Structures are given as C-alpha cells and as structure tokens.
Amino acid sequence: MIKNFTAVPAVLILQDGTVFTGKSLGKVGTTTGEICFNTGMTGYQEIFTDPSYFGQIIIMTNNHIGNYGVKADEVESGDIKIAGMICKKYSAQTHSRLQAESSLQDYFEKNNLVGISDVDTRALTIHVRKQGAMNCIISSETTDVEILKKKLKDVPDMNGLDLAIKVTTEKAYERGNPDSKIKVAVLDCGIKENILKCLIDRGVHAKVFNAKTSFKEMEAFKPNGYFISNGPGDPSAMDYAVKTIKEIQAAGKPFFGICLGHQLLALANDIPTYKMHHGHRGINHPVKNLVTNRSEITSQNHGFGVSHEAIEKSTTVEVTHVNLNDNTIEGIRIKGKKAFSVQYHPESSPGPHDSRYLFDQFIENMNSN
C-alpha cells in the first residue's frame, strides 16, 4: 500500500503536435523518448526492465496497469529501462496479488520513472499505428505545451542511434556450471535475464561480454558457440558488432542471434536493415516456421527489420521464419554454416513457449560441431 500518493496533471505531446492530457504516475518530472506500444495483457514488469526498450516511452494497451504489483524476481535486468510509461487505468495504491512485494508506484518512484495515466490509450495507439513511430515528451512538472514542444525538438531520432552501448555490461561475467562441457560466449547488446536462464537450464556455461569485445578476446574463453543478444537502437550503427560476427562466421563457429542479434547477423551477410513503421511489440504475434511448416505464437519487441528484397537476391542467406501478420522476416540461417537467428523472443517470460526449441537447436549445433 502506497500512502499519500496524489496524482497531478500531466501532458503528453507527440512529435507531430498531437496533445493528450492525463494524470501523473511515478515521479513528477519530464521525460522524452520514442513512443511505441505493447499489446501484452501481462508481464508489465518484465517489459519495463527489458533493455531493448531503452530510450523508448511505452504505451501499455491493456486497460489496467499495476493491479498485480511488483515482485523482485520478475525482471529482465537490474532496473527499469524504459524512458516513460503511458496507460489508461493505473493502480497506484492497491494491488491484488498476495505475493507482490510492493506497488508499481513505489517501484516507479525508486527508479525515478516519469509517466502519465488516464490517457485514451486506444485512440493514442490507433494514432501511432497510422502515423508511425515518433518521439514524444511527457511532463508532470509543467503543462506548458509550447515550452515542451521546444524541448521535444532536441530529442534525437532513433535512426542512427547506437543504444546497445548504453545498456551492455561494463565487465565480463560468467553464469552457469563452470564444469560444463558446453561453453557459450555471449555478446551482450542488452541481454534479457531469461535468455541466460534458457541457456543455463540446458547446461551451458556462459560468459557474457561487453558489446564491443573483439572476437579474439571472446575466443580466449574457448567457447563451443556464440550467442548475440537482443538490445535497443539502430543495428546499422553497430559496425563493431558486425565485424565481430563476420569473424565468428568465418571461423565456422555455431551461432545463435535473437532480435538485435538477428539484425546484426543479416548485416554481417550484406542484408540491410530498415526502420519499421511502428514495429512489433506484444506476446501474441503469429510466426510461420518455413522449415517445419508449423505456426508459432511469439513474443516480440523490435522497431527495425531485415530487408526481404535483399534476402531474395542473396545466395548465402535463407529465410526460415516469416510473420503471418505482415510477411516480414522473422528468422534466417546461413547456408553451409551452423548460424541462425530469429527476430522474435523464444525465451519470453511471461508469454508463449512455442519457440523454446531454438535453444535446443543451438545446443545440438554445438554438440555436433
């Protein structure tokens, strides 16, 4: 129970000049970022702590946010990574789950997060779907629209931004059984905790490296395979990671990439990426596995995609998965190599487990190498 929480007027302004008014949540202040929306009905805490959302202000389309409180173990990183949150109905002072350790409001205040509630999120989401991703500003310390519009003009566009370097680990660290026969070098571009858990649950000894670590330095760990993680920002701004992946591929090492790791594998094989109109974010996106001819329900969070046209012309890259909503590329593999990647999140928690087999496939590739 949070005592003495009183919401104050707040305003949300989009880059195209659209204005929404509401009430403050979290810390009173001002925040900026790229607006996006997530359609998941559960998992708000995991979303807020996902490093892939760094620099973004998220619209939660589910009607109620905060109603089941906060638990310390339901996180994807050490702290909140979103730049701000927008919702319709906000449970600041009460939550129904007995296992919850605090309210969402308490959690937001501790993490200095600024947000806005009492917004018509249906209308806002429809607007973003039509107009596309854009920057926005939320403020509860001033509601002067003209002042806020001037501040919003200074916010950089997501295109060309390397944000992975903002969320990667500073120092390498190890997870799992050090006596394991399966060692994986993980390039951390903003890795989620549950990805590491999925690897460790399969007996992997993982060493997690800073995103700018060289192939030579990771190879000193003598890994059986390489994993490239999810993360925020524009993949085309990460030349250093593309270079590393080319070296991994040239060495013939088993490779698995998720989300940003998928985009980087494509770039390493001369397949360009592009900024999507409004991205895919939610836990119910249908994907077709072209190898098995089966569909999977997937968790997704990305604002960039891989060029379909370029892959059609490629002699080395093969499409393995496609999105059944818009036919965008959801998975690739490199011909003649044990290297593959997917755009979506097979480790999703909460969310569907339809795609956990991809971790098993990675293990099989390392065992047979």
C-alpha positions as CSV (number, residue, x, y, z in Angstrom):
1,M,0.0,0.0,0.0
2,I,1.3,3.4,-1.0
3,K,0.3,6.2,1.3
4,N,-0.1,9.9,0.4
5,F,0.2,9.4,-3.4
6,T,-1.6,12.2,-5.1
7,A,-1.5,12.4,-8.9
8,V,-1.0,15.9,-10.5
9,P,-2.0,17.0,-14.0
10,A,0.3,15.7,-16.8
11,V,0.6,16.2,-20.5
12,L,1.8,14.0,-23.4
13,I,2.9,15.7,-26.6
14,L,3.8,13.8,-29.8
15,Q,6.3,15.0,-32.4
16,D,3.5,15.7,-34.9
17,G,2.0,18.1,-32.4
18,T,-0.8,15.9,-31.0
19,V,-1.5,16.5,-27.3
20,F,-3.0,14.2,-24.7
21,T,-3.7,15.2,-21.1
22,G,-3.9,13.0,-18.1
23,K,-2.5,12.4,-14.6
24,S,1.0,11.8,-13.3
25,L,2.3,8.4,-12.3
26,G,5.7,7.6,-10.8
27,K,8.0,10.5,-10.3
28,V,6.9,14.1,-11.0
29,G,9.1,15.3,-13.8
30,T,9.7,15.4,-17.6
31,T,10.9,12.6,-19.9
32,T,11.4,12.1,-23.6
33,G,11.8,9.2,-26.0
34,E,10.4,7.3,-29.0
35,I,6.8,6.3,-28.4
36,C,5.8,2.7,-29.0
37,F,3.0,0.3,-27.8
38,N,2.9,-3.2,-26.4
39,T,-0.3,-5.3,-26.7
40,G,0.5,-7.8,-24.0
41,M,-2.0,-8.3,-21.2
42,T,0.5,-9.4,-18.6
43,G,4.2,-9.0,-17.9
44,Y,4.4,-5.3,-17.4
45,Q,7.4,-5.5,-15.0
46,E,9.4,-7.7,-17.5
47,I,8.6,-5.1,-20.2
48,F,9.7,-2.2,-18.1
49,T,13.1,-3.9,-17.3
50,D,13.8,-5.1,-20.9
51,P,17.0,-3.3,-22.1
52,S,15.6,-3.4,-25.7
53,Y,13.2,-0.7,-24.6
54,F,16.0,1.7,-23.6
55,G,15.2,5.2,-24.9
56,Q,11.5,4.5,-25.5
57,I,8.3,5.6,-23.9
58,I,5.8,2.7,-24.0
59,I,2.0,2.7,-24.3
60,M,0.6,-0.2,-22.4
61,T,-2.6,-1.1,-24.3
62,N,-4.0,-3.3,-21.6
63,N,-6.7,-1.4,-19.6
64,H,-5.3,-2.0,-16.1
65,I,-1.6,-1.5,-15.2
66,G,-0.2,-2.0,-11.7
67,N,-3.1,-4.2,-10.5
68,Y,-0.9,-7.2,-9.6
69,G,2.0,-5.2,-8.0
70,V,5.7,-5.9,-8.3
71,K,8.0,-8.9,-7.5
72,A,11.8,-8.8,-7.4
73,D,12.3,-11.9,-9.5
74,E,10.1,-10.8,-12.4
75,V,12.7,-8.7,-14.1
76,E,14.8,-8.9,-17.3
77,S,17.6,-6.6,-16.0
78,G,18.7,-4.9,-12.8
79,D,16.5,-1.9,-13.1
80,I,13.8,-0.1,-15.2
81,K,15.0,0.6,-18.8
82,I,12.0,2.3,-20.4
83,A,12.1,6.1,-20.6
84,G,8.5,6.5,-19.6
85,M,5.1,4.8,-19.5
86,I,1.6,5.7,-20.7
87,C,-1.5,3.9,-19.6
88,K,-5.3,4.3,-19.1
89,K,-6.1,2.9,-15.6
90,Y,-3.3,2.9,-13.1
91,S,-3.4,1.0,-9.8
92,A,-1.0,3.2,-7.8
93,Q,-2.1,2.4,-4.2
94,T,-3.5,-1.1,-4.4
95,H,-2.6,-4.4,-5.9
96,S,-4.4,-7.8,-5.6
97,R,-1.6,-10.3,-5.6
98,L,-0.6,-11.5,-2.2
99,Q,2.9,-12.4,-3.4
100,A,3.7,-8.9,-4.6
101,E,6.4,-7.1,-2.6
102,S,5.4,-3.5,-3.4
103,S,3.1,-1.4,-5.6
104,L,4.1,-0.3,-9.1
105,Q,4.0,3.3,-7.9
106,D,6.6,2.6,-5.2
107,Y,8.7,0.8,-7.8
108,F,8.5,3.7,-10.2
109,E,9.4,6.2,-7.6
110,K,12.5,4.2,-6.6
111,N,13.5,4.1,-10.2
112,N,12.7,7.7,-10.9
113,L,10.3,6.9,-13.7
114,V,8.0,9.6,-15.2
115,G,4.7,8.6,-16.7
116,I,1.1,9.5,-17.5
117,S,-2.2,7.8,-16.8
118,D,-5.8,8.5,-17.6
119,V,-5.0,8.7,-21.3
120,D,-7.2,7.3,-24.0
121,T,-4.7,4.6,-25.0
122,R,-6.9,3.1,-27.7
123,A,-7.1,6.4,-29.5
124,L,-3.3,7.0,-29.0
125,T,-2.4,3.5,-30.2
126,I,-4.5,3.9,-33.3
127,H,-2.8,7.3,-34.0
128,V,0.7,5.7,-33.7
129,R,-0.4,2.8,-35.9
130,K,-1.5,5.3,-38.6
131,Q,1.3,7.9,-38.2
132,G,4.2,5.6,-37.3
133,A,6.8,5.7,-34.6
134,M,7.9,9.2,-33.4
135,N,9.4,11.0,-30.5
136,C,7.3,12.3,-27.6
137,I,7.5,14.1,-24.3
138,I,5.7,13.6,-21.0
139,S,5.7,16.1,-18.2
140,S,4.0,16.5,-14.9
141,E,6.2,19.4,-13.7
142,T,4.9,21.7,-16.4
143,T,1.9,21.6,-18.7
144,D,3.0,24.5,-20.9
145,V,2.7,22.9,-24.3
146,E,4.8,25.4,-26.1
147,I,7.8,25.0,-23.7
148,L,7.5,21.2,-24.0
149,K,7.4,21.3,-27.8
150,K,10.7,23.2,-27.8
151,K,12.3,20.6,-25.6
152,L,10.9,17.8,-27.8
153,K,12.7,19.3,-30.9
154,D,16.0,18.5,-29.3
155,V,15.3,14.7,-28.9
156,P,17.4,12.7,-31.4
157,D,15.7,10.4,-33.9
158,M,16.2,6.6,-33.3
159,N,17.6,6.2,-36.8
160,G,21.4,6.0,-36.5
161,L,21.5,5.7,-32.7
162,D,23.7,3.1,-31.1
163,L,21.9,2.4,-27.8
164,A,23.3,-1.1,-27.2
165,I,26.5,0.5,-25.8
166,K,24.3,2.2,-23.2
167,V,23.0,-1.0,-21.7
168,T,25.8,-3.5,-22.2
169,T,27.7,-4.9,-19.3
170,E,30.9,-3.0,-18.4
171,K,32.8,-6.1,-17.3
172,A,32.5,-9.6,-18.4
173,Y,30.8,-12.1,-16.1
174,E,30.0,-15.8,-16.0
175,R,26.8,-17.8,-15.4
176,G,26.1,-21.5,-15.1
177,N,28.2,-24.5,-14.3
178,P,31.9,-23.8,-14.8
179,D,32.5,-27.5,-15.3
180,S,30.0,-27.8,-18.2
181,K,31.3,-29.2,-21.5
182,I,29.3,-26.6,-23.4
183,K,30.7,-23.1,-23.2
184,V,28.9,-20.1,-24.9
185,A,30.4,-16.7,-25.4
186,V,27.5,-14.1,-25.2
187,L,27.9,-10.7,-26.8
188,D,25.7,-8.5,-24.6
189,C,23.9,-5.8,-26.6
190,G,21.2,-5.6,-23.9
191,I,20.6,-9.2,-22.9
192,K,17.4,-10.3,-21.0
193,E,17.8,-12.4,-17.9
194,N,15.5,-15.1,-19.2
195,I,17.7,-15.7,-22.3
196,L,20.6,-16.5,-20.0
197,K,18.3,-18.7,-17.9
198,C,17.2,-20.7,-21.0
199,L,20.9,-21.3,-21.8
200,I,21.9,-22.2,-18.3
201,D,18.8,-24.6,-17.9
202,R,20.3,-26.5,-20.8
203,G,23.7,-27.0,-19.0
204,V,25.5,-24.1,-20.7
205,H,28.4,-22.3,-19.0
206,A,28.0,-18.8,-20.4
207,K,30.4,-15.8,-20.3
208,V,28.8,-12.5,-21.1
209,F,31.0,-9.9,-22.8
210,N,30.7,-6.2,-23.4
211,A,29.2,-5.4,-26.9
212,K,32.5,-4.0,-28.2
213,T,34.5,-7.1,-27.2
214,S,36.6,-8.4,-30.1
215,F,36.3,-12.0,-31.5
216,K,39.9,-12.6,-30.4
217,E,39.1,-11.8,-26.8
218,M,36.0,-13.9,-26.7
219,E,37.8,-16.8,-28.4
220,A,40.2,-16.9,-25.5
221,F,37.3,-18.3,-23.5
222,K,37.4,-21.3,-25.9
223,P,33.6,-21.3,-26.4
224,N,31.7,-24.0,-28.3
225,G,29.4,-21.4,-29.8
226,Y,28.5,-17.7,-29.8
227,F,25.3,-16.0,-28.9
228,I,24.4,-12.4,-29.9
229,S,21.7,-10.8,-27.8
230,N,18.7,-8.5,-28.2
231,G,19.1,-4.8,-27.5
232,P,18.0,-1.3,-28.3
233,G,18.8,1.2,-31.1
234,D,19.7,1.0,-34.7
235,P,21.7,-2.1,-35.7
236,S,23.3,-0.3,-38.7
237,A,25.1,2.0,-36.2
238,M,27.0,-1.1,-34.7
239,D,29.8,-1.6,-37.2
240,Y,32.0,-3.1,-34.4
241,A,29.5,-5.9,-33.7
242,V,29.0,-6.6,-37.4
243,K,32.8,-7.0,-37.8
244,T,32.8,-9.4,-34.8
245,I,30.0,-11.5,-36.3
246,K,31.8,-11.8,-39.6
247,E,34.9,-13.2,-37.8
248,I,32.7,-15.6,-35.9
249,Q,31.1,-16.8,-39.1
250,A,34.5,-17.1,-40.9
251,A,35.8,-19.3,-38.1
252,G,32.8,-21.6,-38.6
253,K,31.6,-21.4,-35.1
254,P,28.0,-22.2,-34.2
255,F,26.0,-19.0,-33.9
256,F,22.6,-18.0,-32.5
257,G,21.1,-14.5,-32.5
258,I,17.9,-13.1,-31.1
259,C,16.2,-9.8,-32.1
260,L,19.1,-7.3,-32.5
261,G,21.4,-10.3,-32.8
262,H,19.3,-11.4,-35.8
263,Q,19.6,-8.0,-37.4
264,L,23.3,-7.9,-36.9
265,L,23.7,-11.4,-38.5
266,A,21.8,-10.1,-41.5
267,L,24.1,-7.0,-41.8
268,A,27.2,-9.3,-41.5
269,N,25.9,-11.0,-44.6
270,D,25.2,-7.8,-46.6
271,I,21.5,-7.8,-45.9
272,P,20.4,-4.3,-44.9
273,T,18.0,-3.4,-42.1
274,Y,15.4,-0.7,-42.0
275,K,13.3,1.3,-39.6
276,M,9.8,-0.2,-39.4
277,H,6.7,2.0,-39.5
278,H,5.7,1.3,-35.9
279,G,7.3,-2.1,-35.0
280,H,6.1,-5.3,-33.4
281,R,5.6,-5.4,-29.6
282,G,3.5,-7.9,-27.8
283,I,3.2,-11.6,-26.8
284,N,0.8,-13.0,-29.3
285,H,2.4,-12.5,-32.8
286,P,1.9,-15.4,-35.2
287,V,5.0,-16.7,-37.0
288,K,5.4,-19.5,-39.5
289,N,8.4,-21.8,-39.4
290,L,9.1,-22.5,-43.1
291,V,11.2,-25.5,-42.3
292,T,8.6,-27.4,-40.3
293,N,5.6,-25.7,-41.9
294,R,4.2,-25.1,-38.4
295,S,3.0,-21.8,-36.8
296,E,4.2,-20.4,-33.5
297,I,2.8,-17.8,-31.2
298,T,5.6,-15.5,-30.3
299,S,6.7,-12.6,-28.1
300,Q,8.1,-9.6,-30.0
301,N,9.8,-6.3,-29.3
302,H,11.5,-4.6,-32.3
303,G,11.4,-1.4,-34.3
304,F,13.8,-2.4,-37.0
305,G,13.5,-5.2,-39.6
306,V,15.6,-7.2,-42.1
307,S,15.2,-6.5,-45.8
308,H,13.0,-9.1,-47.5
309,E,14.1,-7.9,-51.0
310,A,17.8,-8.3,-50.3
311,I,17.4,-11.8,-48.9
312,E,15.5,-12.9,-52.1
313,K,18.6,-11.9,-54.0
314,S,21.1,-13.5,-51.6
315,T,22.9,-16.8,-52.4
316,T,24.0,-17.3,-48.8
317,V,21.1,-16.3,-46.6
318,E,17.9,-18.4,-46.3
319,V,14.6,-17.4,-44.7
320,T,13.4,-19.8,-42.0
321,H,10.5,-17.9,-40.4
322,V,8.0,-15.2,-41.5
323,N,5.5,-13.1,-39.7
324,L,1.9,-14.2,-40.6
325,N,0.5,-10.7,-40.0
326,D,2.7,-8.8,-42.5
327,N,5.1,-11.3,-44.0
328,T,8.2,-9.6,-42.5
329,I,11.3,-11.7,-41.9
330,E,11.4,-13.4,-38.5
331,G,14.2,-15.9,-38.9
332,I,17.2,-16.7,-41.1
333,R,20.0,-19.2,-41.4
334,I,23.3,-19.0,-43.3
335,K,23.8,-21.7,-45.9
336,G,26.7,-24.1,-45.2
337,K,27.1,-22.7,-41.6
338,K,25.6,-23.5,-38.2
339,A,24.5,-19.9,-37.9
340,F,20.9,-18.9,-37.5
341,S,18.8,-16.2,-35.8
342,V,15.3,-15.1,-35.1
343,Q,13.7,-11.7,-34.8
344,Y,11.3,-12.7,-32.0
345,H,11.9,-13.8,-28.4
346,P,11.8,-17.6,-27.8
347,E,12.8,-17.0,-24.2
348,S,9.6,-15.0,-23.5
349,S,8.5,-14.8,-19.9
350,P,5.7,-14.4,-19.4
351,G,4.5,-15.4,-22.8
352,P,4.3,-18.4,-25.2
353,H,6.9,-21.2,-25.0
354,D,6.3,-22.3,-28.6
355,S,9.8,-21.4,-29.8
356,R,12.0,-22.7,-26.9
357,Y,13.2,-25.5,-29.3
358,L,15.5,-22.9,-30.8
359,F,17.8,-23.1,-27.8
360,D,17.8,-26.9,-28.2
361,Q,18.8,-26.4,-31.8
362,F,21.7,-24.2,-30.8
363,I,22.9,-26.9,-28.3
364,E,22.7,-29.6,-30.9
365,N,24.7,-27.5,-33.3
366,M,27.5,-27.1,-30.7
367,N,27.4,-30.8,-29.7
368,S,27.8,-31.8,-33.3
369,N,30.4,-29.3,-34.3
